[in-house]
Amino acid sequence: MAKRGYQWTAFILAASFGTEAGHAATAELRLCLDGLRSTRGMVRLCLAREEAAFPDCKEGASIRRDMPIGAGSERCFTLTALQPGPYAISLFHDENANARLDKTMSIPREGFGFSRNPKIGFGPPRFDAARIELRAGQNSETIKVRYLL
């Protein structure tokens, strides 16, 4: 009988610790956009976890989100249940809601931005230039939306 009691105690302890360990800590990101020129359309976000997925969310580990725009020149969104770790964020202001970044002679006609607000040359920045580290719990990032035309 004593052996059976020991087995139950061990099972209950293992189940308790298993429940705690089974819930990995998650990250939350408060993302603010500065400089949106209108409330038309939506903001299309890409949170890339790997260089191969940046900036277009085409392959690799990435998260896509379409966010409606509210009034005001600054708009904030909260993204929850993210895995902690490295990310590079790219976004564009899809003013006409056609699900693509419109361009004229390879120059974006709609606003765009990247985490860490790196300098822009010809083409998007490299993953490392936009890389941020999300920690478990709350994180924040402000991205300046740029319009070239």
C-alpha positions in Angstrom: 0.0 0.0 0.0 2.8 2.4 0.8 4.3 1.8 -2.7 1.0 2.7 -4.3 0.8 6.0 -2.3 4.3 6.8 -3.4 3.4 6.3 -7.1 0.4 8.6 -6.8 2.5 11.3 -5.2 5.1 11.0 -7.9 2.4 11.2 -10.6 0.8 14.3 -9.1 4.2 16.0 -8.7 5.1 15.1 -12.3 1.8 16.4 -13.6 2.1 19.6 -11.7 5.6 20.4 -13.0 4.6 19.2 -16.5 1.8 21.7 -16.6 4.2 24.5 -15.6 6.9 23.5 -18.0 4.4 22.8 -20.8 3.4 26.5 -21.1 6.3 28.2 -22.8 6.6 31.9 -22.1 5.1 34.1 -24.9 5.9 37.5 -26.0 3.6 40.4 -26.7 4.6 43.3 -29.0 3.1 46.7 -29.0 3.8 48.0 -32.4 3.3 51.7 -33.1 3.4 53.2 -36.6 4.4 56.8 -37.0 3.6 58.9 -40.1 0.7 57.2 -41.8 -0.6 59.7 -44.3 -4.2 58.5 -44.4 -6.7 56.0 -42.8 -7.5 54.4 -46.2 -6.8 50.7 -46.7 -4.8 48.7 -44.2 -1.3 48.0 -42.9 0.1 44.6 -44.0 2.8 43.3 -41.6 5.4 40.6 -41.9 7.1 39.3 -38.8 10.0 37.2 -40.1 11.9 34.9 -37.9 14.5 34.0 -40.5 16.5 35.8 -43.1 14.9 33.8 -45.9 11.5 35.0 -45.0 12.4 38.7 -44.9 11.0 41.1 -46.1 8.2 39.4 -48.2 7.0 36.6 -46.0 7.6 34.3 -48.9 9.3 31.3 -47.2 10.6 30.2 -43.8 9.1 31.1 -40.5 7.0 34.2 -40.7 3.7 35.7 -39.5 1.5 37.8 -41.7 -1.1 40.2 -40.2 -3.4 42.7 -41.9 -4.3 45.6 -39.5 -7.1 48.1 -40.1 -6.1 51.8 -39.6 -7.7 54.1 -37.2 -7.7 57.9 -37.2 -4.6 59.9 -36.2 -1.0 60.1 -37.4 0.2 57.4 -35.1 -1.5 54.0 -34.8 -0.6 51.2 -32.4 -1.3 47.5 -32.5 -0.7 44.8 -30.0 0.4 41.4 -31.3 0.1 38.6 -28.8 1.1 35.0 -28.3 4.4 35.4 -30.2 7.4 33.1 -29.6 10.3 35.0 -27.9 13.4 35.3 -30.2 14.6 37.3 -33.2 12.3 38.9 -35.6 12.6 41.5 -38.4 9.4 43.4 -39.3 8.5 44.7 -42.6 5.2 46.5 -43.5 3.5 48.5 -46.1 0.5 50.8 -46.1 -1.8 49.2 -48.6 -3.9 52.3 -49.3 -6.0 50.7 -52.1 -6.3 47.3 -50.3 -5.1 45.3 -53.3 -2.8 43.1 -51.1 0.4 44.2 -52.8 2.9 47.1 -52.6 2.2 49.3 -55.6 5.3 50.6 -57.4 6.1 53.0 -60.3 9.4 52.2 -62.0 10.4 50.0 -59.0 9.7 52.9 -56.6 7.1 52.2 -53.9 3.9 54.4 -54.3 2.6 53.3 -50.9 4.2 53.8 -47.5 6.6 51.2 -46.1 8.7 50.6 -43.0 10.9 48.2 -41.1 11.7 47.5 -37.5 14.6 49.5 -36.1 14.0 52.1 -38.9 17.2 51.4 -40.8 18.5 53.7 -43.6 17.0 52.8 -46.9 19.2 52.6 -50.0 18.3 50.7 -53.2 15.9 48.0 -52.0 14.9 46.8 -48.6 17.4 46.5 -45.7 19.0 43.2 -44.8 17.5 41.1 -42.0 20.2 42.0 -39.5 19.6 45.7 -40.0 15.9 45.3 -39.0 16.4 42.5 -36.4 14.8 42.9 -33.0 14.8 40.5 -30.1 11.4 39.8 -28.5 11.7 38.8 -24.9 9.0 36.9 -23.0 6.4 39.4 -21.7 5.8 42.9 -23.1 7.9 44.5 -25.9 7.5 47.6 -27.9 8.7 49.0 -31.3 7.9 52.2 -33.2 8.2 52.1 -37.0 8.3 55.2 -39.1 6.2 54.8 -42.3 8.0 56.3 -45.3 6.4 57.5 -48.5 8.6 58.1 -51.5 5.9 59.3 -53.9 
